[in-house]
């Protein structure tokens, strides 16, 4: 039952400010990443939200790019 509660507590979509904090960058940088298509996001009403998994996906892609270069 505790595992189920932990899954239910984890947000599926996160706010721009939360994504910025997790990435260690500013809000403007997050908007640039979203606008360039590097960071997935969805719009609900007037809000832009980021799937929590998109943060990990972005970091994984950047790490792979840095290993190739």
Secondary structure, DSSP 4 states (H G I P E B T S, - for coil): -HHHHHHHHS-SEE-HHHHHHHHTS-HHHHHHHHHTTSS--EEETTEEEEEHHHHHHHHHHHHHHHHH-
